[in-house]
Every structure is written in structure tokens, then in C-alpha cells.
Amino acid sequence: MQISINTADPRPIYVQIMDEVRRAIVLRSLRPEDPLPSVRQLSSELRVNPNTVAQAYRELERAGTVYVRRGQGTFVAAVGEDDADRRDLVRGVAERALVEAHRNGIDAEELVEAIREAAASRDLPTLAQQS
């Protein structure tokens, strides 16, 4: 599992870690019962305070996304509805894109058009192509 954080992102680092774990679960690069890196290992890789990783893991546990086996580590919990998680992921991406677009004076319609153009130039499917 590859977790990356962005220091320019206004979200707290622990929230970015949580989002990266959720993204990995939605994209199925993490499956139920897969172990997460230890707090010490991940904090070392990300070069962040171990308390930051521990906070992310606690919040994920509180949300039922992961669970802890004492002495063994933190593991991905069996998750319910993937579609709801995927919608949440997509909505989060869209909200961050809209915030960034707004900062740069771009309205939502311009952003959507630019995304369609970018997808077309990379041969990615768009809504228009799927219809």
C-alpha cells in the first residue's frame, strides 16, 4: 500500500492518511484482513510524528474501517457497501477539485469541461462516451 501526503494540502496529515487508507480499500489494493503498516513503520516512511499515524488509525478504528489485534497490529475490517464508499471517495475528489478551481477563478462548468477534455486526451471513458 502506497500512502502519500501533501504538505500543501490544507487537510490535517492524519486526515490525509485516513483518506489514503480508505482510497486503498475502495480501489481494492487493501482487502479485508490485510494488515496496515505499523505506526512506527508508516511514520518513518512518511516522516511524520508517530502520534499523527496513531491518531489516523484510532479514527479509522472508531469508524469501523480497521480493527486492532493486540500484539499483532492493525487490520482492514470487513467493509459493507463498496458503492457508498466509492461515492464518498468521488465526492471528496470533486470537492477538492472545486476548491482548487475556485481558488484559481474557474467555475464548475469550466472544470467539468476541462476534466472531459483531459480524459479524452488520455483515452479515458467519459459520461458522453458511455451513453
N, C-alpha and C positions, 0 to 999 in steps of 0.2 A: 504494500500500500504506500503510495507516494502522497505525502501531505506537504503542501506549501503554504506559506503565509506571506502576506503582502504588507510591509510596514507602512505603505501609503494608504492602505485601506482604513477607513475611519472606524470599522468594527473592532472591538477588542480582540486580542490574539486568541483568547480562549474560545470566543465565538467562531473565529475563523477555523480553528481546529475542529470544533464541533461540526461546522458546515462541511469540512473536508471529509470527516468520517461519515456523515450522513450521505454525502455525494457518492462515496465509495460503496456504500451499501445499496443505494438506488441504482448505481451503474453495475452492481453485482461483482465488483472487484473484491468486495468483502461479503462473505456469506455468513449465515447463522453459524455460531460456534467457532468462527475464526478468531484467533487471538489478536488483540491490538498490541502494538509495541508497548513495552513497559514505560512508565512515566519517565524514568531516568534515561532510557534509550531515546525516546521521542524528544525530550527536552534537549538532549545533547545534539541530536540531528538538526533540530530547528534553532538551536542556540537561544533558547528561552528558559526562563526560570521554571524548575520542576513544578512549582506551585501552580503555574499557569496551565500546564498539561493536566495536573491533578484536578484542577477546577473544571476543565473541559470534560474530563472523564466522569466527575461527580454529576455534572449537569446531564450528561448523556445517560448515566445510570438512573438518575431521577426521572428522566423522560422514558425510560424503558427501552432505550436503544441498545444499551450494553448492560452486562452484569459482571460482577466481580466474584471470582472464586478465590477465597483466601489462600494465600501462598502460591497461587498458580497464575494469577493475572486477570486481565480484563478481556472479556469475550463479547462478540456480537450476539445480541439476543435474537430469538426467532421473531421476525417482524410480521406484522399483519398485512395491511393493504399497501402494495407497492405503488399503485396508481396515485393514491393520496400523497405518498412521499415524493413521487415524481412531480406531481403538480406543485407541491411546495418548493421543490428544487427549481422548477422552471419559473415559478413566480419570483423567487429570490433573485435569480439571474436577471429577470426582466426588471425588477425594481432597482437593482444596482445599475443596470444599463440606463434606465430612465434618469436616475440621479446624475450619473455621469453626463448624459446627454444634456440635461437641464443646465448643469454647470457650464457647458460649452455652447449654450444658446441654441440647442437643437430640440425641436418639438418631437412629440411621439410619432407623428406620421412620417417625418423625415427619418427618424431612427428605424422604423419598421421597413421603409423603402431601402435604406442602406443595408439592413440585415438581409433582405431578399436579394439585393444585388451581390452582396458578399457571398451568400450561399450559392447563387447561380455561378459566380466566377470560380467557385471551388467544386462545382458539380454536386452540391448538397441538395437533398429534396426540400422543396418549399411547399406551402399550402396550395399554391396555384398549380404546381406540378402534380400534386397528389389527387386533385379533383378530377 
